[in-house]
Amino acid sequence: MAIWVLESAYRYAKASAILLNAHLPYESEVNAALAMELLIKSLLVEAVDNPRRGTVLEQYSTRHIKLKDGHDLIGLYNQIPADVAEKVGLASQVGLLESKKDVFKSLRYIYEEKAPRGSDNLLLQTVCWLLPQVVAHSSTPALKTSG
């Protein structure tokens, strides 16, 4: 289980909620997008085999993720096995992930000419709904087969 990655996702979601309450909607959505990115990556990363493995300071590798843009939410989603995406509830969020796929990059600089002219809290709401499901999935020990 990539608990440290999930912890980071939670912290960015919490920051997003605080920013939303402070009437900073763009900054909130950027943090929510990062939270979603980390939540998805928690299902994809692999623990690095080093002295930290198995500790609370465990480190992870994303080398095996084949993606040009590591912030592309739908691209990350497409790396997750379909059964896992279905089990944790991500499969029901494909439309949102597609529409918000580049929020982390596009909303960071809202003063730029091509920046979106609005934001919402859908990513934050979705992350808050998904986090417990991903934690439960990640906490479930793999089934052993006899054989």
C-alpha positions in Angstrom: 0.0 0.0 0.0 1.3 3.4 -0.9 0.2 5.0 2.3 2.6 8.0 2.1 1.2 8.9 -1.4 -2.4 8.6 0.0 -1.4 10.8 3.0 -0.1 13.4 0.5 -3.4 13.2 -1.4 -5.3 13.8 1.8 -3.1 16.8 2.7 -3.6 18.5 -0.7 -7.3 17.8 -0.4 -7.3 19.4 3.0 -5.4 22.4 1.6 -7.9 22.6 -1.2 -10.8 22.8 1.3 -9.0 25.5 3.4 -8.4 27.5 0.2 -12.0 27.2 -0.9 -13.2 28.4 2.5 -10.8 31.4 2.1 -12.5 32.3 -1.2 -9.5 31.2 -3.3 -11.3 29.0 -5.7 -8.6 28.7 -8.4 -5.9 27.8 -5.9 -8.3 25.4 -4.3 -9.0 23.6 -7.6 -5.3 23.3 -8.4 -4.7 21.6 -5.0 -7.7 19.3 -5.6 -6.2 18.3 -9.0 -2.9 17.5 -7.3 -4.8 15.5 -4.6 -6.6 13.5 -7.4 -3.3 13.0 -9.2 -1.7 11.5 -6.1 -4.8 9.4 -5.3 -4.6 7.8 -8.7 -0.8 7.4 -8.5 -1.2 5.7 -5.2 -2.8 2.8 -7.2 0.1 2.8 -9.7 3.4 3.4 -7.8 5.7 0.6 -6.8 7.8 0.6 -3.5 11.5 1.2 -4.1 13.7 -1.6 -2.7 15.9 0.4 -0.4 16.4 0.5 3.4 13.2 2.6 3.8 11.0 -0.2 2.3 8.3 -1.3 4.8 8.7 1.8 7.0 6.6 4.9 7.2 9.3 6.6 5.1 8.9 4.1 2.2 9.7 5.6 -1.2 8.0 4.9 -4.5 8.8 4.7 -8.2 6.7 5.8 -11.1 9.2 4.6 -13.7 6.8 1.9 -15.0 4.0 4.5 -15.7 4.0 5.1 -19.4 2.7 8.7 -19.7 4.0 11.8 -21.4 2.4 14.2 -18.9 2.4 13.0 -15.3 -0.3 15.5 -14.4 -2.9 14.2 -17.0 -5.7 12.8 -14.9 -7.4 10.8 -17.6 -4.0 9.5 -18.8 -3.2 8.3 -15.3 -6.6 6.8 -14.9 -6.1 4.8 -18.1 -3.0 3.1 -16.5 -5.2 1.6 -13.7 -6.5 -1.9 -14.2 -10.2 -1.8 -15.0 -11.2 -4.0 -12.1 -9.3 -1.8 -9.6 -10.9 1.4 -11.1 -14.3 -0.1 -10.7 -13.7 -1.4 -7.2 -12.6 2.0 -5.8 -15.2 4.1 -7.7 -12.9 5.8 -10.2 -14.6 4.1 -13.1 -17.7 6.2 -12.5 -15.6 9.4 -12.7 -14.2 9.1 -16.2 -16.1 12.1 -17.5 -14.9 14.3 -14.7 -11.3 13.1 -15.1 -11.5 13.8 -18.8 -12.9 17.3 -18.4 -10.4 18.1 -15.6 -7.4 16.3 -17.1 -5.1 19.3 -17.2 -6.5 21.5 -14.4 -3.2 21.3 -12.4 -1.4 23.0 -15.3 -4.1 25.2 -16.8 -5.3 26.9 -13.5 -1.9 27.5 -11.9 -1.5 30.6 -14.0 -4.9 32.1 -14.2 -3.6 35.4 -15.6 -2.4 33.7 -18.8 -4.3 34.4 -22.0 -5.6 30.8 -22.5 -6.3 30.1 -18.8 -9.9 28.9 -18.0 -12.2 31.6 -16.8 -13.8 29.7 -13.9 -13.4 26.9 -11.4 -15.5 24.6 -9.2 -15.1 22.2 -6.4 -16.0 19.0 -8.2 -12.5 17.5 -8.0 -12.4 18.2 -4.3 -15.7 16.6 -3.7 -14.7 13.6 -5.7 -11.3 13.2 -3.9 -13.1 13.4 -0.6 -15.5 10.7 -1.7 -12.8 8.4 -3.2 -10.1 8.6 -0.5 -11.8 6.2 1.9 -12.5 3.8 -0.9 -8.9 3.8 -2.1 -7.6 3.4 1.5 -10.0 0.5 2.1 -8.8 -1.1 -1.2 -5.1 -0.5 -0.4 -5.6 -2.0 3.1 -7.2 -5.2 1.8 -4.6 -8.0 1.8 -4.2 -9.8 -1.5 -6.0 -13.1 -1.7 -3.8 -16.1 -1.6 -4.4 -18.9 -4.0 -3.8 -22.4 -3.2 -1.9 -24.4 -5.6 
